Amino acid sequence: MRFRPCIDIHNGKVKQIVGGSLDSRESATENFVSEKGADFYANMYREMGFYGGHIILLNPPGSPYYELTREQAMAALKATPGLLQIGGGITDENAAGFIEAGASHVIVTSFVFKNGNISIPSIKKLVKAVGRERIVLDLSCREKDGDYYIVTDRWQKFTKVKLSEETLDELSEYCDEFLVHAADVEGKQQGIEENVARILGDWGKIPTTYAGGVKSLSDLELLKEVGKGKIDVTVGSALDIFGGSIKIADMQKIFSK
């Protein structure tokens, strides 16, 4: 189990938000807004020995804020080439540009789902553009009728695809890693979504990162238990660097062992 740091950028600012609150008007419920740039956090993570984290652009292409958000992301990639992954509006047409700018991987959701279903032709285009070894598929999900369904368009639109071992088996042929936000608890600091972590831990065939709901160090122990030690973790709003109570220095001590 590793700690995977994050840099979420919205309207040109590094922020922590409540995951399900993003809307088409570019507003969101904010937990924290930083006055520091994305490159500051990227350099901090490098100095602390954290790697394999991700930058997420929370404004879609076409948004009036997209270029500001993209500029922040590119500054972080330039400061720490090869250290961080990047996601948000990734397609086969722009993926290579982010890799060339310094991203280790591109993180993709919406592009590989069409009409609520997995689009294998789209995935194959992405593989052709950057290679399977550079792709992270974001299978962030929300609960509906007792199951967890993958959601797209900034976690607002349900697909018809369940988060399951069958889905993970099918999609793992086309990517190097999975990233899964439990979007119902993302940014709420109310505890992890144990059932999501259990699905991922029971599968556990390629590197997979869980995000959502961590509020304390005890949540990390619970995640390690239900995930059978097979899944990595992202912590955002609960960290002291984003206004929370978990000291990132403690995370460094725990995960440098």
Secondary structure, 3 states (H helix, E strand, C coil): CCECCEEEEECCEEEEECHHHCCCCCCCCEEEECCCCHHHHHHHHHHHCCCCEEEEECCCCCCCCHHHHHHHHHHHHHHCCCCEEEECCCCCCCHHHHHHCCCCCEEECHHHEECCEECHHHHHHHHHHHCHHHEEEECCEEEECCEEEEEECCCCEEEEEECCHHHHHHHHHHCCEEEEEECCCCCCCCCCCHHHHHHHHHHCCCCEEEECCCCCHHHHHHHHHHCCCCCEEECCCCEHHHCCCECHHHHHHHHCC
